[in-house]
Amino acid sequence: MAGVRAGDAVSPCLASDFATLVNKRSKATGISFGTCAAALLQRSKPTLDCLATDPLTWFRVEVHLIDGTYELFRHYYALPSARDREGHEVAAVRGVLRSVLNKIRGGASHIAVATDHVIESFRNDLWAGYKTGEGIEPDLMAQFDLLEKVLLAAGVVVWPMVEFEADDALAAAAAAAARDDRVERVLICTPDKDLAQCVRGARIVQLNHRTGVIDEEAVVRKFGVLPKSIPDYLALVGDAADGYPGLPGWGAKSSAAILSRFVHLESVPSDWREWHVNVTNARTLAQTLADQRERAFLFRTLATLRTDIALFSDVDELRWKGPNVGFETLGQRLDLAVTATTGPRVRSRSA
């Protein structure tokens, strides 16, 4: 057996089980039996004894969860226009597909993409000013449906969200994947600050295509609070992208100082003299929080991502197994699209 050393003591039963599981892994991934065996043994040096006690460690996986809405916006404004034979804009879809396939080529085995099939969500019923699809360019909006179809044809799991947001799907999927002992790490592929609340240690992390991995320590360095305080933090400072203003006078520094000590809004004493935190205008901040406490709680509800959405029952449902029927046709449609000679679009202030 490739990769087995003379010094490795393996019982006949364990050797048989090992061979069976390696063969299963080889067939599922298309990787040779010898390579799979060597990789598993490499994880379990110096002997095979540990494999008998915890077989789950043989097949540690990383789960990649991609923010399809963010990626579509990013590629729409980063790439020059490209139109198919019918005149439909497809450049962003082509860019996102290329990015997702590159992750798979790079070794991503378990992967899923969440999109905002409808921009509005249940949060619009809670706050009138919450973000809507207004102002999104028609050529961009029209590519959501095509993106979902193309990714499904490529064999990628897609969650087109209607009542909830893509961010909710990413949060729920990350929590569900982390409950599986086979999952070594969950990478939420987006720089969106809302998703920072999902980060847990170095096991559930964000992946920013520009800056790299954002673990829990990085969240604290950036925001000054733990991931579990991010909804409270956003409730105070507001989130212009999502359409809620936060509380007057509460900025990033004061919010971080208070929440790093008290963690959640309901734990902040109403008397500023009990804060024992060095912040400017503490008396005024305390009065504002007292006067607008219910609004702050509402904003926190808007900022809190839902993790109670059932998206899959087994993490292996996210395994990429190759393209489906119809992918070649859609792929040709994208390949034959004519790219404009002008540069990328200029993003408007409202976009």
C-alpha positions as CSV (number, residue, x, y, z in Angstrom):
1,M,0.0,0.0,0.0
2,A,1.5,3.3,-1.0
3,G,2.8,5.4,1.9
4,V,2.8,2.5,4.4
5,R,6.2,2.2,6.1
6,A,7.7,-1.0,7.4
7,G,7.5,0.3,10.9
8,D,3.8,0.9,10.8
9,A,1.9,-1.6,12.9
10,V,-1.6,-2.2,11.5
11,S,-4.0,-4.9,12.5
12,P,-5.6,-6.9,9.7
13,C,-9.0,-5.4,10.6
14,L,-7.8,-1.8,10.6
15,A,-5.8,-2.3,7.4
16,S,-9.0,-3.6,5.8
17,D,-11.1,-0.7,7.0
18,F,-8.3,1.7,6.0
19,A,-8.3,0.3,2.5
20,T,-12.0,0.5,2.2
21,L,-12.2,4.1,3.3
22,V,-9.3,5.1,1.1
23,N,-10.9,3.5,-1.9
24,K,-14.2,5.3,-1.1
25,R,-12.3,8.6,-0.8
26,S,-10.4,8.0,-4.0
27,K,-13.6,7.3,-6.0
28,A,-15.3,10.4,-4.6
29,T,-12.5,12.8,-5.4
30,G,-11.0,11.2,-8.5
31,I,-7.6,11.2,-6.7
32,S,-5.5,8.1,-7.0
33,F,-5.7,5.4,-4.3
34,G,-2.0,5.8,-3.5
35,T,-2.2,9.6,-3.2
36,C,-5.2,9.4,-0.8
37,A,-3.5,6.7,1.3
38,A,-0.3,8.7,1.5
39,A,-2.2,11.9,2.5
40,L,-4.1,10.1,5.3
41,L,-1.0,8.5,6.6
42,Q,0.8,11.9,6.5
43,R,-2.0,13.3,8.8
44,S,-1.5,10.4,11.2
45,K,2.3,10.1,11.7
46,P,4.2,8.5,13.3
47,T,2.0,5.4,13.5
48,L,-1.5,4.4,12.5
49,D,-2.6,3.7,16.0
50,C,-4.6,6.9,16.3
51,L,-6.7,6.0,13.3
52,A,-8.4,3.3,15.2
53,T,-9.6,5.7,17.9
54,D,-10.9,8.5,15.7
55,P,-11.6,7.6,12.1
56,L,-13.3,11.0,11.6
57,T,-9.8,12.6,11.6
58,W,-9.0,10.8,8.4
59,F,-11.2,13.0,6.3
60,R,-11.0,16.5,7.7
61,V,-12.6,18.9,5.3
62,E,-12.7,22.7,4.8
63,V,-16.1,24.2,3.8
64,H,-16.1,27.3,1.6
65,L,-19.2,29.4,1.9
66,I,-19.4,32.2,-0.8
67,D,-21.3,35.4,-0.7
68,G,-22.7,35.3,-4.2
69,T,-24.3,38.8,-4.0
70,Y,-21.1,40.4,-2.9
71,E,-19.2,38.5,-5.7
72,L,-21.7,39.6,-8.3
73,F,-21.4,43.2,-7.3
74,R,-17.6,43.0,-7.1
75,H,-17.2,41.6,-10.6
76,Y,-19.8,43.8,-12.1
77,Y,-17.8,46.9,-11.2
78,A,-14.4,45.3,-11.7
79,L,-14.9,44.0,-15.2
80,P,-15.7,45.6,-18.6
81,S,-19.1,44.9,-20.0
82,A,-19.7,41.6,-21.9
83,R,-22.9,40.7,-23.7
84,D,-24.1,37.4,-25.1
85,R,-25.6,36.9,-28.5
86,E,-29.0,38.2,-27.3
87,G,-27.5,41.3,-25.9
88,H,-27.7,40.3,-22.2
89,E,-25.0,41.5,-19.8
90,V,-23.1,38.5,-18.5
91,A,-19.6,39.8,-17.5
92,A,-20.2,39.6,-13.7
93,V,-21.6,36.0,-14.0
94,R,-18.6,35.0,-16.0
95,G,-16.3,36.5,-13.4
96,V,-18.0,34.9,-10.4
97,L,-18.1,31.5,-12.1
98,R,-14.4,31.8,-12.9
99,S,-13.7,32.7,-9.3
100,V,-15.7,29.7,-7.9
101,L,-14.1,27.2,-10.3
102,N,-10.7,28.5,-9.4
103,K,-11.4,27.7,-5.7
104,I,-12.4,24.2,-6.7
105,R,-9.2,23.8,-8.8
106,G,-7.3,25.1,-5.8
107,G,-8.7,22.2,-3.7
108,A,-12.0,23.4,-2.3
109,S,-14.1,20.1,-2.0
110,H,-17.1,21.4,-0.1
111,I,-18.5,24.6,-1.5
112,A,-21.8,26.5,-1.6
113,V,-22.9,30.0,-2.7
114,A,-25.7,32.1,-1.2
115,T,-27.4,34.8,-3.2
116,D,-30.1,37.4,-2.6
117,H,-32.6,36.2,-5.1
118,V,-34.8,39.0,-3.8
119,I,-33.0,42.0,-2.3
120,E,-35.7,42.7,0.3
121,S,-36.2,40.5,3.3
122,F,-38.1,40.2,6.6
123,R,-35.9,43.1,7.9
124,N,-37.7,45.5,5.6
125,D,-40.9,44.9,7.6
126,L,-39.0,45.8,10.8
127,W,-37.4,49.1,9.6
128,A,-38.7,51.2,6.8
129,G,-35.3,52.5,5.8
130,Y,-33.7,49.1,5.4
131,K,-31.9,48.5,2.1
132,T,-33.9,47.6,-1.0
133,G,-33.2,46.9,-4.6
134,E,-33.7,50.5,-5.5
135,G,-30.8,52.0,-7.3
136,I,-29.3,48.7,-8.5
137,E,-28.5,48.9,-12.2
138,P,-30.8,46.7,-14.3
139,D,-27.9,45.0,-16.0
140,L,-26.6,43.9,-12.6
141,M,-30.0,42.9,-11.2
142,A,-30.7,40.8,-14.2
143,Q,-27.6,38.6,-13.6
144,F,-28.7,37.2,-10.3
145,D,-31.0,34.6,-11.9
146,L,-28.4,33.7,-14.5
147,L,-25.7,33.3,-11.8
148,E,-27.9,30.9,-9.9
149,K,-28.6,28.8,-13.0
150,V,-24.9,28.8,-14.1
151,L,-23.6,27.7,-10.7
152,L,-26.2,25.0,-10.3
153,A,-25.3,23.7,-13.8
154,A,-21.6,23.8,-12.7
155,G,-22.5,21.4,-9.8
156,V,-22.2,24.0,-7.1
157,V,-24.8,24.1,-4.2
158,V,-26.7,27.4,-4.4
159,W,-29.0,29.0,-1.9
160,P,-31.2,31.7,-3.5
161,M,-32.6,33.6,-0.5
162,V,-36.1,35.2,-0.6
163,E,-37.4,35.7,2.9
164,F,-33.9,35.8,4.4
165,E,-30.7,37.3,3.1
166,A,-27.6,35.7,1.7
167,D,-25.8,36.7,4.9
168,D,-28.3,34.7,6.9
169,A,-27.7,31.7,4.8
170,L,-23.9,32.0,5.2
171,A,-24.3,32.3,9.0
172,A,-26.7,29.4,9.2
173,A,-24.5,27.2,7.0
174,A,-21.4,28.1,9.0
175,A,-23.0,27.1,12.3
176,A,-24.3,23.9,10.8
177,A,-21.0,22.9,9.2
178,A,-19.1,23.6,12.4
179,R,-21.3,21.1,14.3
180,D,-19.8,18.4,12.2
181,D,-16.6,16.9,13.7
182,R,-15.2,16.2,10.2
183,V,-15.0,19.9,9.4
184,E,-11.6,21.3,10.2
185,R,-12.4,24.9,9.1
186,V,-15.3,26.9,7.7
187,L,-14.3,29.8,5.4
188,I,-17.0,32.5,4.9
189,C,-15.8,34.1,1.7
190,T,-16.8,37.8,2.1
191,P,-15.4,40.9,3.7
192,D,-18.9,42.0,4.9
193,K,-18.6,43.2,8.5
194,D,-22.0,41.6,9.4
195,L,-20.4,38.2,9.0
196,A,-17.7,39.0,11.6
197,Q,-20.3,37.9,14.2
198,C,-20.0,34.3,12.9
199,V,-16.2,34.0,13.4
200,R,-15.2,31.5,16.1
201,G,-11.5,31.2,17.0
202,A,-9.6,29.9,13.9
203,R,-12.3,27.4,13.0
204,I,-15.0,29.6,11.5
205,V,-13.2,32.5,9.7
206,Q,-13.9,35.0,7.1
207,L,-11.9,35.0,3.9
208,N,-11.3,38.4,2.3
209,H,-10.0,38.1,-1.3
210,R,-7.7,41.1,-0.7
211,T,-6.4,40.7,2.9
212,G,-6.7,37.0,3.5
213,V,-8.1,35.1,6.5
214,I,-9.9,37.0,9.3
215,D,-10.0,34.9,12.5
216,E,-11.3,35.9,15.9
217,E,-8.2,37.8,16.9
218,A,-8.4,39.8,13.7
219,V,-12.0,40.7,14.4
220,V,-11.0,42.0,17.8
221,R,-8.1,44.0,16.3
222,K,-10.4,45.6,13.7
223,F,-13.5,46.3,15.7
224,G,-12.3,46.3,19.3
225,V,-14.9,43.8,20.3
226,L,-15.5,40.0,20.3
227,P,-17.5,38.6,17.3
228,K,-20.5,38.0,19.6
229,S,-20.7,41.7,20.2
230,I,-20.7,42.7,16.5
231,P,-24.6,43.0,16.3
232,D,-24.5,45.3,19.4
233,Y,-21.6,47.3,17.9
234,L,-23.5,47.8,14.6
235,A,-26.6,48.8,16.5
236,L,-24.7,51.6,18.1
237,V,-22.6,52.8,15.1
238,G,-25.1,52.0,12.4
239,D,-24.7,50.4,9.0
240,A,-25.2,52.8,6.1
241,A,-25.0,49.9,3.6
242,D,-28.0,48.2,5.2
243,G,-29.9,51.4,5.9
244,Y,-30.0,52.0,9.6
245,P,-28.2,54.9,11.3
246,G,-27.2,53.7,14.8
247,L,-27.5,56.1,17.7
248,P,-26.5,59.7,17.6
249,G,-23.0,60.4,19.1
250,W,-22.0,56.7,19.3
251,G,-19.0,56.2,17.2
252,A,-16.6,53.3,16.6
253,K,-14.3,54.1,19.5
254,S,-16.9,54.7,22.2
255,S,-18.9,51.7,21.1
256,A,-15.9,49.4,21.1
257,A,-14.8,50.7,24.5
258,I,-18.2,50.1,26.1
259,L,-18.9,46.7,24.5
260,S,-15.4,45.4,25.1
261,R,-16.3,45.7,28.8
262,F,-20.0,44.9,28.9
263,V,-20.3,42.8,25.7
264,H,-24.1,43.3,25.1
265,L,-26.4,46.4,25.2
266,E,-28.5,45.1,28.1
267,S,-25.5,44.8,30.3
268,V,-24.5,48.5,29.9
269,P,-25.4,50.3,33.1
270,S,-27.8,53.2,32.7
271,D,-25.6,55.3,35.0
272,W,-22.4,56.4,33.1
273,R,-20.5,56.6,36.4
274,E,-20.7,52.8,36.6
275,W,-19.0,52.4,33.2
276,H,-15.4,52.9,34.4
277,V,-14.4,53.3,30.8
278,N,-12.5,56.2,29.3
279,V,-14.9,57.6,26.7
280,T,-15.7,61.2,25.7
281,N,-19.1,62.6,26.6
282,A,-20.0,59.5,28.6
283,R,-23.0,61.3,30.3
284,T,-24.5,62.3,26.9
285,L,-23.9,58.8,25.5
286,A,-25.6,57.2,28.5
287,Q,-28.6,59.5,28.1
288,T,-28.9,58.8,24.4
289,L,-28.8,55.0,25.0
290,A,-31.4,55.4,27.7
291,D,-33.7,57.5,25.5
292,Q,-33.3,55.2,22.4
293,R,-32.7,51.8,24.0
294,E,-35.6,50.2,22.1
295,R,-34.3,51.6,18.8
296,A,-30.9,50.2,19.7
297,F,-32.4,46.8,20.3
298,L,-34.3,47.0,17.0
299,F,-31.0,47.8,15.2
300,R,-29.4,44.9,16.9
301,T,-32.1,42.6,15.6
302,L,-31.5,44.0,12.1
303,A,-27.8,43.3,12.5
304,T,-28.1,39.8,14.0
305,L,-27.8,37.1,11.4
306,R,-30.2,34.1,11.5
307,T,-28.6,30.7,12.2
308,D,-31.9,28.7,12.4
309,I,-32.4,28.2,8.7
310,A,-32.2,24.6,7.6
311,L,-30.0,24.4,4.5
312,F,-28.5,20.9,4.6
313,S,-28.6,17.9,6.8
314,D,-25.1,16.5,6.1
315,V,-22.0,18.5,5.2
316,D,-21.3,16.0,2.3
317,E,-24.2,17.6,0.5
318,L,-21.9,20.5,-0.1
319,R,-19.3,18.3,-1.8
320,W,-18.6,19.3,-5.4
321,K,-19.0,16.2,-7.7
322,G,-18.6,17.8,-11.1
323,P,-20.8,19.8,-13.5
324,N,-24.4,18.8,-14.3
325,V,-26.2,18.4,-17.6
326,G,-26.5,21.8,-19.3
327,F,-23.3,23.3,-18.0
328,E,-21.6,23.0,-21.4
329,T,-24.4,25.0,-23.1
330,L,-24.3,27.8,-20.5
331,G,-20.6,27.8,-20.5
332,Q,-20.5,28.3,-24.3
333,R,-23.0,31.2,-23.9
334,L,-20.6,32.9,-21.5
335,D,-17.5,32.1,-23.5
336,L,-18.9,33.6,-26.7
337,A,-20.0,36.8,-25.0
338,V,-18.4,39.9,-26.6
339,T,-16.3,41.9,-24.2
340,A,-16.4,45.7,-24.5
341,T,-13.1,47.5,-25.2
342,T,-13.9,50.1,-22.5
343,G,-12.7,49.7,-18.9
344,P,-14.6,48.7,-15.8
345,R,-17.7,50.6,-14.9
346,V,-17.6,53.5,-12.5
347,R,-19.7,52.8,-9.4
348,S,-22.2,55.5,-8.6
349,R,-22.7,56.7,-5.0
350,S,-26.1,55.1,-4.7
351,A,-24.9,51.7,-5.9
